[in-house]
């Protein structure tokens, strides 16, 4: 059994001259990410490692959550394939996880629509209506190895948004 927690990045700024990849979090996002991290800790769904998109808004979200849940910065891995990823991109990233790292619970911080699509793909239903910024879906996967990730192998164990806090 593995667990995957999917987080959509926190609210980002549109009032910027940065290209999309480099857009920072806005004040609301900077406030929400640590609160989400504290809630992840409170609910006991803390991952071993965090994988994040290389986009500034996702990386910052991962760092702020990581700080709250006790994940060292060295335990956050950045992958450009998670920037605006589709299902096949997520599968590729997840399937190449080195099993010798003993990652039983992985968090992925990325973007929509991919975050929402991945959660639906894994749990094979429409239990999540919206995946707003900084939403968290924690999914138990009926697999022994990350390479076995596939459609319908998951069961949603928790879902919450900043609005729920």
Backbone torsions as a table, in degrees:
resi	resn	phi	psi	omega
1	UNK	NA	132.3	174.8
2	UNK	-121.5	160.9	175.7
3	UNK	-127.6	135.4	176.6
4	UNK	-121.8	124.8	174.3
5	UNK	-109.1	123.8	-177.3
6	UNK	-106.8	127.3	179.8
7	UNK	-125.2	127.7	170.2
8	UNK	-82.4	138.7	-179.6
9	UNK	-52.7	156.7	178.3
10	UNK	-71.7	171.4	-176.0
11	UNK	-59.1	129.7	-178.3
12	UNK	-109.3	166.5	-177.5
13	UNK	-87.0	135.5	171.6
14	UNK	-101.1	-11.3	179.1
15	UNK	-87.8	67.6	-176.6
16	UNK	-150.6	155.1	177.2
17	UNK	-97.7	7.2	179.2
18	UNK	-72.6	152.9	170.4
19	UNK	-67.8	163.2	-174.5
20	UNK	-51.6	-46.1	-177.6
21	UNK	-58.4	-30.1	-173.5
22	UNK	-101.3	9.1	179.6
23	UNK	-66.8	131.5	180.0
24	UNK	-85.9	170.9	172.2
25	UNK	-71.7	149.0	172.4
26	UNK	-90.5	-177.3	-177.0
27	UNK	-58.7	-43.2	179.1
28	UNK	-59.9	-41.6	178.3
29	UNK	-67.3	-40.3	178.8
30	UNK	-65.5	-28.7	176.4
31	UNK	-80.1	-39.5	-173.7
32	UNK	-71.3	-42.5	-173.3
33	UNK	-58.5	-47.4	177.2
34	UNK	-63.7	-34.9	177.7
35	UNK	-65.3	-40.6	177.1
36	UNK	-64.3	-42.0	176.9
37	UNK	-58.8	-44.6	179.0
38	UNK	-63.1	-36.7	179.1
39	UNK	-70.9	-37.0	175.2
40	UNK	-59.7	-44.4	178.2
41	UNK	-63.4	-46.3	-179.3
42	UNK	-60.6	-38.2	-178.6
43	UNK	-82.3	-8.1	177.6
44	UNK	71.6	32.5	178.4
45	UNK	-113.4	50.7	-175.8
46	UNK	-85.4	126.7	-179.7
47	UNK	-80.4	165.9	171.6
48	UNK	-77.7	-38.0	-176.2
49	UNK	-141.5	157.6	174.3
50	UNK	-120.4	130.1	169.9
51	UNK	-108.5	135.4	-176.8
52	UNK	-133.4	150.1	167.2
53	UNK	-59.7	154.9	177.5
54	UNK	-79.4	-9.8	179.5
55	UNK	-61.2	142.1	-176.4
56	UNK	-55.5	-43.4	-177.0
57	UNK	-65.6	-36.3	177.8
58	UNK	-75.2	-44.4	-179.3
59	UNK	-61.6	-41.6	178.9
60	UNK	-65.8	-41.4	176.6
61	UNK	-59.3	-46.7	179.8
62	UNK	-60.0	-43.3	-179.3
63	UNK	-65.5	-42.7	-179.3
64	UNK	-67.5	-41.5	176.5
65	UNK	-66.2	-45.7	179.7
66	UNK	-55.5	-42.2	179.2
67	UNK	-60.5	-40.0	-178.6
68	UNK	-71.8	-31.5	-174.6
69	UNK	-101.5	4.6	175.6
70	UNK	82.0	23.2	176.1
71	UNK	-91.1	121.6	178.9
72	UNK	-64.7	147.3	177.0
73	UNK	-53.3	-31.6	179.4
74	UNK	-70.8	-12.5	179.1
75	UNK	-95.5	6.6	175.4
76	UNK	-105.6	121.7	-179.4
77	UNK	-110.2	136.5	-176.5
78	UNK	-108.4	131.2	-176.7
79	UNK	-133.5	121.5	-178.2
80	UNK	-64.4	-22.5	178.8
81	UNK	-69.6	-14.6	177.5
82	UNK	-85.3	-6.9	177.0
83	UNK	-75.6	113.2	-179.2
84	UNK	55.6	42.4	-175.3
85	UNK	-70.3	151.2	169.9
86	UNK	-107.0	177.1	-177.0
87	UNK	-53.6	-46.5	-178.2
88	UNK	-61.6	-36.5	177.8
89	UNK	-65.4	-45.7	178.0
90	UNK	-59.9	-46.6	-179.8
91	UNK	-58.9	-42.1	-179.2
92	UNK	-62.5	-45.4	179.9
93	UNK	-63.3	-46.7	-177.1
94	UNK	-68.0	-41.9	-176.9
95	UNK	-66.1	-23.3	-179.1
96	UNK	-92.4	10.4	175.8
97	UNK	-63.8	130.9	178.4
98	UNK	-73.0	114.9	-177.5
99	UNK	-64.4	-19.3	178.7
100	UNK	-71.8	-11.9	178.5
101	UNK	-77.9	-9.2	178.4
102	UNK	55.3	45.2	176.1
103	UNK	-85.6	110.8	178.0
104	UNK	-97.5	-26.3	-178.8
105	UNK	-135.2	115.5	-178.1
106	UNK	-112.5	139.6	171.0
107	UNK	-110.3	134.6	173.3
108	UNK	-116.5	126.1	177.2
109	UNK	-110.4	118.1	-176.8
110	UNK	-152.3	-142.4	-165.9
111	UNK	-127.6	167.4	169.4
112	UNK	-99.2	152.8	9.3
113	UNK	-82.3	-5.8	-174.8
114	UNK	-57.1	-43.0	-179.2
115	UNK	-59.4	-45.4	179.9
116	UNK	-66.1	-45.8	-179.5
117	UNK	-62.2	-40.9	179.6
118	UNK	-63.2	-43.4	-179.5
119	UNK	-62.8	-43.1	177.8
120	UNK	-64.2	-42.2	-179.8
121	UNK	-59.6	-43.0	-176.8
122	UNK	-74.6	-37.3	-177.4
123	UNK	-96.5	-5.6	171.7
124	UNK	60.2	34.0	174.5
125	UNK	-159.5	-176.7	-175.8
126	UNK	-112.9	45.4	-177.9
127	UNK	-73.3	-18.0	-179.9
128	UNK	-106.5	111.4	-177.7
129	UNK	-75.6	-45.8	-177.6
130	UNK	-133.5	145.2	177.5
131	UNK	-120.5	73.5	-176.5
132	UNK	-69.5	172.0	-179.7
133	UNK	-56.7	136.9	178.9
134	UNK	68.1	20.9	172.1
135	UNK	-69.4	151.2	-179.2
136	UNK	-130.0	125.4	173.0
137	UNK	-121.3	121.1	177.5
138	UNK	-108.2	127.1	-171.1
139	UNK	-129.5	124.3	171.1
140	UNK	-80.9	133.5	-177.9
141	UNK	-110.6	128.8	178.8
142	UNK	-83.7	65.7	179.2
143	UNK	-140.6	155.7	175.8
144	UNK	-98.5	-27.2	-177.5
145	UNK	-130.5	144.6	-179.4
146	UNK	-59.1	-29.0	178.9
147	UNK	-64.4	-11.8	-179.5
148	UNK	-91.9	3.2	-178.6
149	UNK	-55.2	134.4	-177.2
150	UNK	-164.9	168.9	179.7
151	UNK	-60.9	134.7	173.4
152	UNK	78.4	7.9	-178.8
153	UNK	-84.9	-1.4	-173.2
154	UNK	-111.7	160.7	173.2
155	UNK	-131.2	123.2	179.6
156	UNK	-66.6	122.2	179.2
157	UNK	-107.0	-19.3	179.0
158	UNK	-162.0	145.0	174.4
159	UNK	-150.4	132.2	175.8
160	UNK	-157.0	161.7	-179.5
161	UNK	-129.4	169.0	175.9
162	UNK	-57.8	-27.3	179.4
163	UNK	-68.8	-20.9	179.8
164	UNK	-81.3	-11.5	-174.7
165	UNK	-91.5	NA	NA
